[in-house]
Amino acid sequence: MIEFNESTHTYTSDGAKVPSVSTIINDLLGSDYSNIDPFYANRGTAVHKAIELYLSGSLDKGSLDEHVSPYFEAFLKFEKETDFVVEEAELRIFSQRLWFAGTLDLIGTIGGKKYLLDIKTGSKQKWHNLQTAGYAIGYGDEEIKRGCIYVKKNETYQLQPHLSKTDFMVFESMTVVFNKRGDFK
């Protein structure tokens, strides 16, 4: 069983700390987000929260901040144009075998096919495909279609599929290396 502490953004299982998909990727790829303006991180979090509330039927659209609204509208456009039907949102995943956890954004269907999708408010990064592979492994379905929805300030979106099967091998290898180091605290 996986537990998540929202205030510290940490995962634990039976009291033991479990690294997240993002922690593993950022650590091994040497990503440093310390210089990013907190405005952008907060906006991304707010967009995710707005979509989560919308999908649960509890969003007051009138309460959306002017900096969040265009990205939310882009998501609505994606939903309408693709006939996306959500099955799960903000789903916690955990792989005891590989010892990692995470929270995937969306599981749903497009044209009768099941998709695992991550919502992004920023630019494309080369590691996004590894992130969705990690989520798919933790979800227990490496055959699921994966990708990112890049929502934009101009109320448009781009759906970017992640098609490479080698993403799974790479992410699994990264997880093994990360955990073998044993310095995660």
FIDREN-700690 format. One record per residue: x, y, z of N, C-alpha, C in turn; residue in three letters. Coordinates in steps of 0.02 Angstrom, whole numbers, plus 32768, in hexadecimal, padded with zeros to 4 digits. Layout:
FIDREN-700690
SITE   n_u   n_v   n_w  ca_u  ca_v  ca_w   c_u   c_v   c_w  res
SITE     X     Y     Z     X     Y     Z     X     Y     Z  ALA
...
end
This chain:
FIDREN-700690
SITE   n_u   n_v   n_w  ca_u  ca_v  ca_w   c_u   c_v   c_w  res
SITE  802A  7FC5  8000  8000  8000  8000  802C  803E  8000  MET
SITE  8019  806F  7FD8  8040  80AC  7FD3  801B  80E6  7FF5  ILE
SITE  8041  810E  8019  8024  814A  803A  8047  8187  801D  GLU
SITE  8022  81BE  8019  803E  81FC  7FFD  8033  8235  802D  PHE
SITE  8068  825A  803B  8064  8295  8065  8066  82D2  8037  ASN
SITE  802D  82F3  802F  8028  832B  8000  8054  8366  8013  GLU
SITE  805B  8373  8053  8082  83AE  8068  80CD  83A6  805A  SER
SITE  80E6  8369  805E  812D  835D  8050  8138  833C  800C  THR
SITE  8101  832C  7FEB  8102  830A  7FAA  812E  82CB  7FAD  HIS
SITE  8122  82A2  7FDF  8149  8265  7FE7  811A  8228  7FEB  THR
SITE  8134  81F1  7FD3  8111  81B1  7FD4  8133  8184  8007  TYR
SITE  810A  815C  802B  8125  812A  8058  80FD  80E9  8052  THR
SITE  811E  80B3  8063  80FD  8071  8066  8115  8050  80A6  SER
SITE  80E7  8042  80D2  80F7  8025  8114  812D  804E  8137  ASP
SITE  8128  8090  8131  8157  80BE  8152  8198  80CB  812D  GLY
SITE  81A6  80A4  80F9  81E4  80AD  80D2  81D8  80DE  8099  ALA
SITE  8205  810E  8090  81FE  813F  805B  8208  811E  8017  LYS
SITE  81DD  8130  7FE8  81DE  8114  7FA5  81EB  814D  7F73  VAL
SITE  821D  8146  7F47  822A  817C  7F17  81F2  8181  7EE4  PRO
SITE  81E7  81BE  7ECD  81B4  81C9  7E99  81D3  81C1  7E54  SER
SITE  81A8  81B8  7E23  81BD  81B5  7DDD  81E7  81F3  7DCC  VAL
SITE  81CE  822E  7DDF  81F1  826C  7DD0  8234  8271  7DF4  SER
SITE  8237  825B  7E33  8276  825D  7E58  82AB  8234  7E36  THR
SITE  8299  81F8  7E20  82C8  81CC  7DFE  82E2  81EC  7DBE  ILE
SITE  82B4  8204  7D95  82C6  8222  7D55  82F1  8260  7D60  ILE
SITE  82DA  828D  7D8B  82FF  82CB  7D96  8345  82BF  7DB2  ASN
SITE  834A  828F  7DDF  838B  8280  7DFE  83BC  8263  7DCB  ASP
SITE  83A5  8232  7DA5  83D4  8210  7D77  83E2  8239  7D38  LEU
SITE  83B6  8265  7D26  83C3  828F  7CEB  83E1  82D2  7CFE  LEU
SITE  83E9  82DC  7D3F  840A  831A  7D57  83E0  8358  7D4D  GLY
SITE  839E  8350  7D4D  8372  838A  7D45  8373  83B6  7D83  SER
SITE  8378  83F7  7D78  8379  8427  7DAF  8343  845B  7DA2  ASP
SITE  830F  845A  7DCB  82D8  8489  7DC3  82DA  84C0  7DF8  TYR
SITE  8312  84C9  7E19  8317  84FA  7E4F  8312  8542  7E37  SER
SITE  8322  854E  7DF7  8321  8592  7DDD  82DF  85A4  7DBA  ASN
SITE  82AF  8575  7DB9  826F  8583  7D99  8246  85B1  7DC5  ILE
SITE  8229  85E2  7DA5  81FD  8612  7DC8  81C3  85EB  7DE7  ASP
SITE  81B8  85F2  7E28  8181  85CE  7E4A  813C  85DB  7E2A  PRO
SITE  8134  8614  7E09  80F6  8623  7DE7  80E2  85EB  7DB8  PHE
SITE  8112  85D2  7D90  8103  859F  7D5E  80F3  855C  7D7F  TYR
SITE  8116  854B  7DB3  8107  850D  7DD7  80C1  8511  7DF7  ALA
SITE  80B3  8549  7E16  8071  8552  7E35  8039  8553  7E02  ASN
SITE  8046  8571  7DC8  8013  8572  7D93  8006  852B  7D7B  ARG
SITE  803A  8503  7D71  8031  84BE  7D5B  8009  8496  7D8E  GLY
SITE  8018  84A0  7DCE  7FF3  847E  7E03  7FAA  8493  7E03  THR
SITE  7F9E  84D4  7DF9  7F59  84ED  7DF8  7F32  84D3  7DBC  ALA
SITE  7F53  84CD  7D82  7F31  84B1  7D47  7F1E  8469  7D54  VAL
SITE  7F4D  8442  7D70  7F3E  83FC  7D81  7F03  83F8  7DB1  HIS
SITE  7F03  8422  7DE4  7ECE  8421  7E16  7E8A  8433  7DF6  LYS
SITE  7E8A  8465  7DCA  7E4D  8479  7DA8  7E31  843F  7D7F  ALA
SITE  7E5D  841C  7D5B  7E47  83E3  7D32  7E2D  83AB  7D5F  ILE
SITE  7E50  839E  7D95  7E3A  836B  7DC5  7DF5  837C  7DE0  GLU
SITE  7DEB  83B9  7DF5  7DA9  83CE  7E10  7D74  83CB  7DDA  LEU
SITE  7D84  83DF  7D9E  7D55  83DB  7D66  7D3F  8393  7D5A  TYR
SITE  7D6F  8366  7D58  7D60  831F  7D4A  7D38  82FF  7D82  LEU
SITE  7D3E  831A  7DBF  7D16  82FF  7DF7  7CD3  8322  7DFD  SER
SITE  7CC7  8354  7DD2  7C88  8377  7DD3  7C83  83AD  7E08  GLY
SITE  7CBA  83C3  7E23  7CB7  83F3  7E5A  7CDC  8435  7E4C  SER
SITE  7CE9  8444  7E0D  7D0C  8482  7DFC  7CDA  84BB  7DF1  LEU
SITE  7CE8  84F3  7E11  7CC4  8531  7E03  7CEE  8557  7DD0  ASP
SITE  7CDC  8553  7D90  7D04  8572  7D5B  7D0F  85BD  7D66  LYS
SITE  7CE0  85DD  7D87  7CE7  8624  7D95  7D1F  8634  7DC6  GLY
SITE  7D37  8601  7DEA  7D6C  860C  7E1B  7DB2  8606  7DFD  SER
SITE  7DB7  85F5  7DBD  7DF8  85EB  7D9E  7E1E  862C  7D96  LEU
SITE  7E5C  862B  7DA8  7E89  8663  7DA0  7E94  8670  7D56  ASP
SITE  7E9F  86AE  7D43  7EA9  86C0  7CFD  7EE7  869E  7CDF  GLU
SITE  7F16  868A  7D09  7F52  8668  7CF0  7F47  861E  7CE7  HIS
SITE  7F12  8603  7D05  7F02  85BC  7D01  7ECF  85AE  7CCB  VAL
SITE  7EA0  85DB  7CC3  7E66  85D1  7C97  7E78  85BD  7C4F  SER
SITE  7EA9  85DD  7C2E  7EB8  85CA  7BE8  7ECF  8581  7BE2  PRO
SITE  7EF6  856A  7C13  7F0F  8525  7C12  7ED6  84F4  7C1E  TYR
SITE  7EA9  8507  7C4B  7E6E  84DE  7C58  7E42  84DB  7C19  PHE
SITE  7E39  8513  7BF8  7E12  8513  7BBA  7E32  84E7  7B84  GLU
SITE  7E74  84E6  7B82  7E97  84BA  7B53  7E88  8471  7B63  ALA
SITE  7E84  8460  7BA3  7E73  841B  7BB6  7E2C  840B  7B9F  PHE
SITE  7DFD  8439  7BAA  7DB8  842E  7B94  7DB4  8423  7B49  LEU
SITE  7DDC  8449  7B24  7DDF  8441  7ADB  7DF9  83FB  7AC9  LYS
SITE  7E2E  83E5  7AEB  7E48  83A1  7AE1  7E11  836E  7AEE  PHE
SITE  7DF0  8375  7B27  7DBB  8345  7B3B  7D85  8341  7B05  GLU
SITE  7D6F  837A  7AEE  7D39  837D  7ABC  7D4F  8362  7A79  LYS
SITE  7D89  8378  7A60  7D9F  8365  7A1D  7DB4  831C  7A17  GLU
SITE  7DC9  82FD  7A4E  7DDF  82B7  7A4B  7DAA  8288  7A67  THR
SITE  7D74  82A3  7A82  7D41  827B  7AA5  7D60  8253  7ADE  ASP
SITE  7D90  8271  7B00  7DB2  8250  7B38  7D80  8243  7B70  PHE
SITE  7D80  8205  7B89  7D55  81F2  7BC1  7D83  81DC  7BFA  VAL
SITE  7D83  8202  7C30  7DAE  81F4  7C68  7D95  81B7  7C8F  VAL
SITE  7DC4  818C  7CA4  7DB4  8154  7CD0  7DD2  8160  7D16  GLU
SITE  7E0E  817C  7D17  7E31  818A  7D56  7E56  81CC  7D4F  GLU
SITE  7E58  81F2  7D85  7E7F  8230  7D87  7EA7  8232  7DC8  ALA
SITE  7EE5  824B  7DC3  7F11  8251  7DFE  7F15  820E  7E23  GLU
SITE  7F27  81DA  7E00  7F29  8196  7E1B  7F6F  8187  7E36  LEU
SITE  7F73  8172  7E75  7FB3  815E  7E93  7FC5  8119  7E79  ARG
SITE  8005  8112  7E66  801F  80D2  7E4F  805B  80BF  7E7A  ILE
SITE  806A  807E  7E7C  80A1  8065  7EA5  80BA  8024  7E88  PHE
SITE  80FC  801E  7E81  811A  7FE0  7E6D  8146  7FC8  7EA8  SER
SITE  812E  7F95  7EC9  8155  7F7A  7F00  8193  7F57  7EE5  GLN
SITE  818D  7F36  7EAC  81C5  7F12  7E8E  81FF  7F41  7E7D  ARG
SITE  81F0  7F7A  7E5F  8224  7FAA  7E4C  822F  7FE1  7E7F  LEU
SITE  8202  7FE6  7EAF  8204  8015  7EE6  8203  805E  7ECE  TRP
SITE  81C9  8071  7EB4  81BC  80B7  7EA2  8171  80C2  7EA5  PHE
SITE  815E  8102  7EA8  8117  8114  7EAA  810D  8153  7E80  ALA
SITE  80D0  8167  7E7A  80C1  81A4  7E55  8077  81B1  7E53  GLY
SITE  8065  81E8  7E34  801F  81F9  7E29  8016  820A  7DE0  THR
SITE  7FF4  81DF  7DBC  7FE9  81ED  7D75  7FAC  821A  7D6E  LEU
SITE  7FAC  8242  7D38  7F77  8274  7D2F  7F35  8255  7D18  ASP
SITE  7F36  8230  7CE1  7EF8  8218  7CC4  7EFE  81D2  7CA6  LEU
SITE  7EC9  81AC  7CB0  7EBD  816F  7C8A  7E79  8178  7C6B  ILE
SITE  7E73  816A  7C2B  7E33  8172  7C0A  7E34  8155  7BC4  GLY
SITE  7DFF  8160  7B9F  7DFB  8144  7B5C  7DF2  817B  7B28  THR
SITE  7E10  816E  7AEF  7E08  8196  7AB3  7DFA  8164  7A7B  ILE
SITE  7DC1  816B  7A5B  7DB0  813D  7A25  7DAF  80F5  7A39  GLY
SITE  7D9B  80E8  7A77  7D97  80A3  7A90  7DD9  8086  7AA7  GLY
SITE  7E10  80AC  7AA1  7E51  8094  7AB6  7E64  80B5  7AF8  LYS
SITE  7E82  808D  7B25  7E94  80A5  7B67  7ED7  80CA  7B64  LYS
SITE  7ED9  8105  7B85  7F14  812F  7B86  7F27  8142  7BCD  TYR
SITE  7F69  8148  7BD9  7F85  8165  7C15  7FA3  81A7  7BFE  LEU
SITE  7F8A  81DF  7C19  7F9E  8221  7C02  7FB7  824C  7C3B  LEU
SITE  7FEB  8272  7C2D  8005  82A2  7C5D  7FF9  82E8  7C41  ASP
SITE  7FE2  8315  7C6B  7FD3  8359  7C57  800F  8385  7C64  ILE
SITE  8024  83AB  7C32  805E  83D7  7C38  804A  841E  7C25  LYS
SITE  8060  844E  7C4D  8054  8495  7C3F  8093  84B7  7C24  THR
SITE  80C9  8492  7C22  8108  84AE  7C0A  811C  848F  7BC7  GLY
SITE  815B  8496  7BB7  8173  847D  7B77  8184  8433  7B7A  SER
SITE  8189  8414  7B40  8199  83CD  7B3C  81E0  83C2  7B56  LYS
SITE  81E8  838B  7B7A  8229  8377  7B93  8236  8330  7B7C  GLN
SITE  8275  831F  7B70  8286  82DD  7B57  8275  82A5  7B88  LYS
SITE  826E  82B5  7BC8  8262  8282  7BFB  8217  8274  7C06  TRP
SITE  81EB  8299  7BE8  81A3  828F  7BF3  818E  8248  7BE1  HIS
SITE  81AB  822B  7BAC  819B  81E7  7B99  81B0  81B5  7BCF  ASN
SITE  81E6  81C3  7BF2  81FC  8197  7C29  81CB  819C  7C64  LEU
SITE  81B2  81D7  7C6F  8182  81E1  7CA5  8142  81B8  7C99  GLN
SITE  8127  81BB  7C5C  80EA  8195  7C4F  80F8  814A  7C4F  THR
SITE  8135  8136  7C3C  8147  80EF  7C41  8148  80D8  7C89  ALA
SITE  8164  8102  7CB5  8164  80F1  7CFD  811D  80EB  7D18  GLY
SITE  80F3  811A  7D06  80AD  8116  7D1C  808B  80D7  7D02  TYR
SITE  8098  80C5  7CC3  8079  8089  7CA7  8091  804A  7CCC  ALA
SITE  80D2  8048  7CDC  80EC  800F  7D02  80C9  800B  7D46  ILE
SITE  80C6  8044  7D69  80A6  8046  7DAB  805B  8037  7DA7  GLY
SITE  803D  8049  7D70  7FF5  803B  7D64  7FEB  7FF1  7D54  TYR
SITE  801F  7FD0  7D3C  801B  7F89  7D2D  8004  7F7A  7CE6  GLY
SITE  800F  7FAA  7CB8  7FF8  7F9F  7C73  802A  7FBF  7C43  ASP
SITE  805A  7F98  7C2B  808B  7FB2  7BFD  8072  7FB3  7BB5  GLU
SITE  8035  7F9B  7BAA  8018  7F9C  7B67  7FEB  7FD9  7B5D  GLU
SITE  7FDD  7FFE  7B92  7FB2  8038  7B8E  7FD1  806D  7B61  ILE
SITE  7FA9  8091  7B3B  7FC3  80C8  7B13  7FD5  8100  7B43  LYS
SITE  800D  8123  7B35  8026  8156  7B63  8033  8197  7B3D  ARG
SITE  8032  81CD  7B62  8045  820C  7B44  803C  8246  7B73  GLY
SITE  804B  8282  7B59  8041  82C0  7B7E  8011  82ED  7B58  CYS
SITE  7FEA  8312  7B7E  7FC1  8347  7B63  7FE3  8388  7B77  ILE
SITE  7FFC  83AC  7B46  801B  83ED  7B53  7FE5  8423  7B4A  TYR
SITE  7FCF  843F  7B82  7F9C  8474  7B7F  7FC1  84B7  7B7E  VAL
SITE  7FA6  84E5  7B56  7FC9  8524  7B4A  7FA1  8561  7B60  LYS
SITE  7FC5  8597  7B69  7FA8  85D7  7B7E  7F76  85F2  7B4B  LYS
SITE  7F7F  85E0  7B0C  7F52  85F8  7AD7  7F14  85CB  7ACE  ASN
SITE  7F07  85A1  7B01  7ECC  8575  7B03  7ECF  853E  7ACF  GLU
SITE  7F0B  852B  7ABA  7F13  84F2  7A8D  7F36  84BA  7AB2  THR
SITE  7F3A  8481  7A93  7F5C  8447  7AB1  7F7F  8420  7A7B  TYR
SITE  7FAC  83F6  7A90  7FCA  83C4  7A64  7FCD  8382  7A89  GLN
SITE  7FB4  834E  7A6A  7FB9  830B  7A86  7FF6  82EA  7A67  LEU
SITE  8027  82DA  7A91  8066  82BC  7A79  8068  8274  7A91  GLN
SITE  8061  8244  7A63  8065  81FD  7A77  80AC  81E9  7A88  PRO
SITE  80B2  81BA  7AB6  80F3  819C  7AC7  80F0  8153  7AB0  HIS
SITE  8112  8144  7A7B  810A  8105  7A58  8141  80D2  7A64  LEU
SITE  817B  80E8  7A7E  81B4  80BB  7A83  81AD  8089  7ABD  SER
SITE  81B4  804A  7AAC  81B3  8015  7ADF  81F3  8016  7B09  LYS
SITE  822A  8032  7AEE  8268  8034  7B14  8263  8063  7B50  THR
SITE  8231  8090  7B51  8228  80BC  7B8B  8221  8094  7BCB  ASP
SITE  8201  805A  7BC7  81F6  8031  7C03  8237  8015  7C1D  PHE
SITE  8260  7FFC  7BEF  82A1  7FE0  7C03  82CE  8017  7C21  MET
SITE  82CD  8052  7C02  82F6  8089  7C1B  82DF  809E  7C61  VAL
SITE  829D  80A8  7C69  8286  80BD  7CAB  8293  8088  7CE0  PHE
SITE  8288  8049  7CCF  8296  8013  7CFF  82DF  8013  7D12  GLU
SITE  830C  801B  7CE2  8354  801D  7CF1  8365  8058  7D1D  SER
SITE  8347  8092  7D0F  8353  80CD  7D39  833E  80C0  7D81  MET
SITE  8305  809F  7D89  82EB  8091  7DCC  831A  8062  7DF2  THR
SITE  8332  802F  7DD0  8360  8000  7DEF  83A0  8024  7E05  VAL
SITE  83BC  804E  7DD9  83F9  8073  7DE9  83EC  80A2  7E25  VAL
SITE  83B5  80C7  7E22  83A5  80F6  7E57  83A0  80D2  7E9B  PHE
SITE  837C  809B  7E9D  8372  8077  7EDC  83B0  8052  7EF3  ASN
SITE  83DA  803B  7EC4  8417  8017  7ED7  8448  8046  7EFA  LYS
SITE  8446  8086  7EE7  8473  80B6  7F08  8464  80BA  7F53  ARG
SITE  8425  80B2  7F64  8412  80AF  7FAB  8418  80F0  7FD1  GLY
SITE  841C  8129  7FAE  8425  8168  7FD2  83E5  8192  7FD3  ASP
SITE  83AD  8173  7FC2  836E  8198  7FC4  8355  819C  800C  PHE
SITE  8347  81D9  8023  8331  81E1  8068  82F2  8209  806A  LYS
end
